[in-house]
């Protein structure tokens, strides 16, 4: 008998039993008062979690669908867009904007490095004619484990006058975010990350400047038309058939998030990040991202020189049913990534470190026995004054 597979990847992430049970309920009619009550409660909880004073739209799609909706509803063919690229998903913004006929300029930094405020300000200051209609930003770059300072970047973009369009797919629900106060104009998230759901829902937060841009947008749109979603909200419903079961589950997951509190959740994710980084370095592994910009939800590490990423991931899966993620595109087979977001706790970090150390030993890499878990426990004790839960 094999143990249950455990996901320590950047998504999908583990799902609480309470949430899974909600998905197992018989679906409600999506035009009923009962569904509208749950739908509007989930909408209100999302706005509260994001500190959003404007609109939020729940889409039945992946996070990429929400990214496409953000571009299609605020821009027009020929508009100039500045895309800040520090990995695969920053590049995805640029590709989507180009698909809709926008003129895209990329600011690219090496993988593993963040977009700095100085770099952004320099380019925006060079835009004397204020030609950039929008700047796309990735808050937490899933492909590398870098987190950018969205608050500072967004405020600089607001000073310029462009729209700030942000991907918070692997940060929303794990990191405190103040959508309105930070001046973000459009922000997207996905269900299968820190929201503790399976894939299938996306969320778009839309500020007043973005809603004004919608009125002049010439990009084609139908299913992802923000106007349709905004009008339907007046009737406490959606313009098209939503994933009813997922929205019931979303309400359950948001209740759990509200009960713990986003500040406590943010602290938990910081502890997991620091414990995991301490454990990996204790085993002699090199981390891909410096501490100053290390994501609280994703950690990337290089394999020992004598081992391949594939061998490490395969051995973890075969021996312990723990899944780790490979690198993406040019980083494939060069780094392995550990996801620690949502329904993940310090005990899961310790479990992963213990299993990884054993697998490295089996593959011929030697480090002091128990050094990974020991280093993580020392870090946790320093942060909390007590052992891991």
C-alpha positions as CSV (number, residue, x, y, z in Angstrom):
1,X,0.0,0.0,0.0
2,X,1.4,3.4,-1.0
3,X,1.0,6.5,1.1
4,X,-1.1,9.4,-0.1
5,X,0.8,11.6,-2.6
6,X,1.7,14.9,-1.0
7,X,2.2,18.0,-3.2
8,X,5.1,20.2,-2.3
9,X,5.0,22.0,-5.7
10,X,3.9,25.6,-6.6
11,X,0.4,24.4,-7.5
12,X,-1.9,22.7,-7.3
13,X,-1.4,22.7,-3.5
14,X,-2.9,20.6,-0.7
15,X,-6.6,21.0,-0.2
16,X,-8.3,20.9,3.3
17,X,-10.8,18.1,3.9
18,X,-13.5,20.7,4.7
19,X,-13.0,22.3,1.3
20,X,-13.1,18.9,-0.5
21,X,-16.4,18.1,1.3
22,X,-18.0,21.3,0.0
23,X,-17.1,20.2,-3.5
24,X,-18.8,16.9,-2.9
25,X,-22.1,18.5,-2.2
26,X,-24.9,18.3,-4.8
27,X,-24.5,21.4,-7.0
28,X,-26.9,24.3,-6.4
29,X,-28.7,26.0,-9.2
30,X,-26.6,28.9,-10.2
31,X,-29.6,31.3,-10.5
32,X,-31.0,30.5,-7.1
33,X,-31.1,32.7,-4.0
34,X,-29.1,30.1,-2.1
35,X,-26.2,30.2,-4.5
36,X,-26.3,34.0,-4.8
37,X,-25.9,34.3,-1.0
38,X,-22.8,32.1,-1.1
39,X,-21.4,33.8,-4.2
40,X,-21.8,37.2,-2.7
41,X,-20.3,36.2,0.6
42,X,-17.3,34.8,-1.2
43,X,-17.0,38.0,-3.3
44,X,-17.1,40.1,-0.1
45,X,-14.5,37.9,1.6
46,X,-12.2,38.2,-1.4
47,X,-12.5,42.0,-1.3
48,X,-11.7,42.0,2.4
49,X,-8.7,39.7,2.0
50,X,-7.3,42.0,-0.8
51,X,-8.2,45.2,1.0
52,X,-10.0,46.1,-2.2
53,X,-12.5,49.0,-2.3
54,X,-13.5,48.4,-5.9
55,X,-14.7,45.4,-7.9
56,X,-13.8,41.8,-7.8
57,X,-14.8,39.2,-10.5
58,X,-14.8,35.5,-10.0
59,X,-14.0,33.6,-13.3
60,X,-14.3,30.0,-14.2
61,X,-10.8,29.7,-15.7
62,X,-7.2,29.3,-14.8
63,X,-5.0,32.2,-13.7
64,X,-3.9,32.7,-17.2
65,X,-7.5,33.3,-18.2
66,X,-7.6,36.1,-15.6
67,X,-4.3,37.5,-17.1
68,X,-5.9,37.5,-20.5
69,X,-9.0,39.2,-19.2
70,X,-6.9,41.9,-17.5
71,X,-5.3,42.8,-20.8
72,X,-8.4,42.5,-23.0
73,X,-10.5,44.7,-20.8
74,X,-8.1,47.6,-20.2
75,X,-6.0,47.9,-23.4
76,X,-6.5,48.4,-27.2
77,X,-4.4,47.2,-30.2
78,X,-1.4,49.5,-30.6
79,X,-1.2,50.5,-27.0
80,X,2.3,50.6,-25.6
81,X,2.9,48.2,-22.6
82,X,6.0,47.8,-20.4
83,X,6.4,44.3,-19.2
84,X,8.6,43.6,-16.2
85,X,10.1,40.2,-16.7
86,X,12.0,38.2,-14.0
87,X,10.8,34.8,-15.1
88,X,8.3,32.7,-17.1
89,X,5.2,34.4,-15.8
90,X,6.5,37.9,-16.3
91,X,7.1,36.9,-19.9
92,X,3.6,35.5,-20.1
93,X,2.2,39.0,-19.5
94,X,4.2,40.2,-22.5
95,X,3.0,37.4,-24.7
96,X,-0.6,38.0,-23.9
97,X,-0.4,41.7,-24.5
98,X,1.3,41.0,-27.9
99,X,-1.4,38.5,-28.8
100,X,-3.9,41.4,-28.4
101,X,-1.9,43.7,-30.7
102,X,-0.2,45.8,-28.0
103,X,3.3,47.1,-28.6
104,X,5.3,45.5,-25.8
105,X,8.7,46.5,-24.4
106,X,10.3,44.2,-21.9
107,X,12.5,45.0,-19.0
108,X,14.3,41.8,-18.3
109,X,16.5,40.8,-15.3
110,X,18.4,37.6,-14.8
111,X,16.4,34.6,-13.5
112,X,16.6,34.6,-9.7
113,X,16.8,38.4,-9.4
114,X,14.0,40.9,-8.7
115,X,12.7,43.9,-10.5
116,X,14.2,46.8,-8.6
117,X,12.5,50.1,-8.0
118,X,15.4,52.0,-9.5
119,X,15.3,50.0,-12.7
120,X,11.6,50.7,-13.1
121,X,11.8,54.4,-12.3
122,X,14.7,54.9,-14.7
123,X,12.7,53.4,-17.6
124,X,9.5,55.3,-16.7
125,X,11.4,58.6,-16.4
126,X,12.7,58.0,-20.0
127,X,9.1,57.8,-21.2
128,X,8.8,61.6,-21.5
129,X,5.6,61.4,-23.6
130,X,3.9,59.1,-21.1
131,X,3.3,56.6,-23.9
132,X,3.1,53.5,-21.7
133,X,-0.6,52.7,-21.2
134,X,0.2,49.9,-18.8
135,X,3.0,48.2,-16.9
136,X,2.6,44.5,-16.1
137,X,4.2,43.1,-12.9
138,X,4.6,39.7,-11.4
139,X,4.4,40.0,-7.6
140,X,5.7,36.5,-6.9
141,X,7.5,34.8,-9.8
142,X,6.5,31.2,-9.6
143,X,9.3,30.0,-11.9
144,X,12.1,31.2,-9.7
145,X,10.9,31.9,-6.2
146,X,11.5,35.7,-6.4
147,X,9.1,38.1,-4.8
148,X,9.0,41.7,-6.0
149,X,8.0,44.7,-4.0
150,X,4.6,45.2,-5.5
151,X,3.7,48.1,-3.3
152,X,6.7,50.2,-4.3
153,X,6.5,49.2,-7.9
154,X,2.8,50.0,-8.1
155,X,3.2,53.4,-6.5
156,X,6.0,54.3,-9.1
157,X,3.7,53.2,-11.9
158,X,0.9,55.3,-10.5
159,X,3.2,58.4,-10.4
160,X,3.9,57.8,-14.1
161,X,0.2,57.5,-15.0
162,X,0.2,54.0,-16.5
163,X,-2.0,51.2,-15.3
164,X,-0.4,48.7,-12.9
165,X,-1.6,45.2,-13.9
166,X,-0.3,42.6,-11.5
167,X,-0.1,38.8,-11.2
168,X,-0.5,37.8,-7.6
169,X,-1.3,34.1,-8.4
170,X,1.2,32.7,-6.0
171,X,1.1,35.4,-3.4
172,X,-2.6,36.2,-2.8
173,X,-3.9,34.5,0.3
174,X,-0.4,33.9,1.6
175,X,1.0,37.5,1.8
176,X,-0.9,40.6,3.1
177,X,-1.8,42.8,0.1
178,X,-3.5,46.1,0.1
179,X,-4.9,46.4,-3.4
180,X,-6.4,49.9,-3.1
181,X,-3.8,51.5,-0.8
182,X,-0.9,50.3,-3.0
183,X,-2.5,51.8,-6.1
184,X,-2.8,48.5,-8.1
185,X,-5.3,48.8,-11.0
186,X,-5.8,45.2,-11.9
187,X,-4.7,42.2,-9.9
188,X,-5.2,38.5,-10.8
189,X,-5.2,35.3,-8.6
190,X,-5.9,31.6,-9.1
191,X,-7.7,29.1,-6.9
192,X,-5.1,26.3,-6.8
193,X,-2.4,28.2,-4.8
194,X,-2.8,29.8,-1.4
195,X,-6.6,29.8,-1.7
196,X,-6.4,26.1,-1.0
197,X,-8.6,24.9,-3.9
198,X,-8.2,22.7,-6.9
199,X,-7.6,24.4,-10.2
200,X,-10.6,25.9,-11.9
201,X,-11.3,29.4,-10.6
202,X,-9.6,32.8,-11.1
203,X,-10.1,36.1,-9.5
204,X,-9.7,39.6,-10.9
205,X,-9.6,42.7,-8.7
206,X,-10.4,45.8,-10.7
207,X,-9.8,49.4,-9.6
208,X,-11.6,52.6,-10.7
209,X,-8.9,53.6,-13.2
210,X,-9.1,50.1,-14.8
211,X,-12.8,50.4,-15.1
212,X,-12.4,53.7,-16.8
213,X,-9.9,52.1,-19.2
214,X,-12.5,49.4,-19.9
215,X,-14.8,52.0,-21.4
216,X,-12.3,52.8,-24.2
217,X,-10.8,49.4,-24.6
218,X,-11.0,48.1,-28.2
219,X,-9.7,44.6,-27.7
220,X,-12.2,41.8,-28.5
221,X,-13.8,40.1,-25.6
222,X,-17.0,38.1,-24.8
223,X,-16.7,35.5,-22.1
224,X,-14.1,37.6,-20.2
225,X,-16.0,40.9,-20.7
226,X,-15.7,42.8,-17.4
227,X,-18.9,44.8,-18.2
228,X,-20.9,41.6,-18.2
229,X,-19.5,40.5,-14.9
230,X,-20.1,44.0,-13.3
231,X,-23.7,44.1,-14.5
232,X,-24.4,40.6,-13.2
233,X,-23.0,41.5,-9.8
234,X,-26.0,44.0,-9.5
235,X,-28.2,40.9,-9.6
236,X,-25.8,38.9,-7.3
237,X,-24.9,36.4,-10.0
238,X,-22.5,35.7,-12.8
239,X,-23.1,36.3,-16.6
240,X,-22.4,32.7,-17.5
241,X,-22.6,29.3,-15.8
242,X,-19.9,29.3,-13.1
243,X,-18.2,26.4,-11.5
244,X,-20.8,26.2,-8.7
245,X,-19.0,23.4,-6.7
246,X,-15.7,25.4,-6.7
247,X,-17.5,28.6,-5.5
248,X,-19.0,26.6,-2.6
249,X,-15.5,25.4,-1.8
250,X,-14.1,28.9,-2.2
251,X,-16.5,30.2,0.4
252,X,-15.3,27.4,2.8
253,X,-11.6,28.1,2.2
254,X,-12.1,31.9,2.7
255,X,-13.8,31.1,6.0
256,X,-10.7,29.2,7.1
257,X,-8.4,32.0,5.9
258,X,-10.5,34.6,7.8
259,X,-10.4,32.5,10.9
260,X,-6.6,32.3,10.9
261,X,-6.2,35.9,9.7
262,X,-4.0,37.1,6.9
263,X,-1.3,38.5,9.3
264,X,-0.9,35.1,11.0
265,X,-1.0,33.4,7.6
266,X,1.8,35.7,6.4
267,X,3.9,35.0,9.5
268,X,3.4,31.2,9.0
269,X,4.6,31.4,5.4
270,X,7.6,33.5,6.4
271,X,8.5,30.8,9.1
272,X,8.2,28.0,6.5
273,X,10.4,29.9,4.0
274,X,13.1,30.5,6.6
275,X,13.0,27.0,8.0
276,X,13.1,25.4,4.5
277,X,16.0,27.7,3.4
278,X,17.9,26.9,6.6
279,X,17.4,23.2,6.1
280,X,18.5,23.2,2.5
281,X,21.6,25.2,3.2
282,X,22.3,23.0,6.2
283,X,22.5,20.1,3.8
284,X,25.0,22.0,1.7
285,X,22.6,22.9,-1.1
286,X,22.8,26.2,-2.9
287,X,19.7,28.4,-3.0
288,X,18.7,30.0,-6.3
289,X,17.3,33.3,-4.9
290,X,19.0,35.6,-2.3
291,X,17.2,36.1,1.1
292,X,16.4,39.7,0.3
293,X,13.9,38.8,-2.4
294,X,13.0,35.2,-1.5
295,X,9.4,34.2,-1.9
296,X,7.5,33.1,1.2
297,X,5.6,30.5,-1.0
298,X,8.2,29.0,-3.3
299,X,11.8,28.0,-2.7
300,X,14.2,27.0,-5.5
301,X,17.5,25.2,-5.0
302,X,20.2,23.8,-7.2
303,X,21.0,20.1,-7.0
304,X,24.4,18.8,-5.8
305,X,26.9,18.8,-8.7
306,X,26.8,15.0,-8.7
307,X,23.0,14.7,-9.0
308,X,20.4,15.6,-11.5
309,X,17.1,17.3,-10.7
310,X,15.3,14.4,-12.3
311,X,16.9,11.9,-10.0
312,X,16.0,13.8,-6.9
313,X,12.4,14.4,-7.9
314,X,12.0,10.8,-9.1
315,X,13.4,9.3,-5.9
316,X,11.2,11.6,-3.7
317,X,8.2,10.5,-5.6
318,X,9.0,6.8,-5.7
319,X,10.2,6.4,-2.1
320,X,8.0,8.9,-0.2
321,X,5.2,10.0,-2.6
322,X,6.3,13.6,-2.2
323,X,6.3,15.7,-5.4
324,X,8.7,18.5,-6.0
325,X,8.7,20.7,-9.1
326,X,11.3,21.0,-11.8
327,X,12.5,24.3,-13.2
328,X,10.7,25.8,-16.2
329,X,12.0,26.5,-19.7
330,X,15.7,27.5,-19.5
331,X,15.8,26.5,-15.9
332,X,14.5,23.0,-16.6
333,X,16.8,20.3,-15.1
334,X,18.8,23.1,-13.4
335,X,16.8,23.8,-10.2
336,X,14.1,22.1,-8.2
337,X,11.3,24.0,-6.6
338,X,9.5,23.4,-3.4
339,X,6.0,24.9,-3.0
340,X,4.9,25.9,0.6
341,X,1.7,27.9,0.3
342,X,-1.8,27.6,1.5
343,X,-2.6,24.5,3.5
344,X,1.0,23.7,4.4
345,X,2.6,23.9,7.8
346,X,6.0,23.7,9.5
347,X,5.6,20.0,10.0
348,X,5.3,19.6,6.2
349,X,8.6,21.4,5.8
350,X,10.3,19.1,8.3
351,X,8.8,16.1,6.6
352,X,10.1,17.2,3.2
353,X,13.5,18.0,4.5
354,X,13.8,14.6,6.2
355,X,12.7,12.8,3.1
356,X,15.0,14.9,0.9
357,X,18.0,14.2,3.0
358,X,17.3,10.4,2.9
359,X,16.9,10.5,-0.9
360,X,20.1,12.5,-1.3
361,X,21.9,9.8,0.8
362,X,20.4,7.1,-1.3
363,X,21.7,8.9,-4.5
364,X,25.2,9.1,-3.1
365,X,25.3,12.6,-1.7
366,X,26.5,12.8,1.9
367,X,25.7,15.4,4.5
368,X,25.6,15.0,8.4
369,X,22.6,12.9,9.4
370,X,19.7,15.0,10.5
371,X,21.3,18.3,9.6
372,X,18.4,19.5,7.4
373,X,15.7,19.0,10.0
374,X,18.0,20.2,12.8
375,X,18.8,23.4,11.0
376,X,15.1,24.0,10.3
377,X,14.2,23.4,13.9
378,X,16.9,25.8,15.1
379,X,15.5,28.5,12.8
380,X,11.9,27.9,13.9
381,X,13.0,28.1,17.6
382,X,14.8,31.4,16.9
383,X,11.7,32.8,15.3
384,X,9.1,31.6,17.7
385,X,10.9,30.5,20.8
386,X,9.3,27.0,20.5
387,X,9.7,23.9,18.3
388,X,7.7,23.5,15.1
389,X,4.0,22.5,15.3
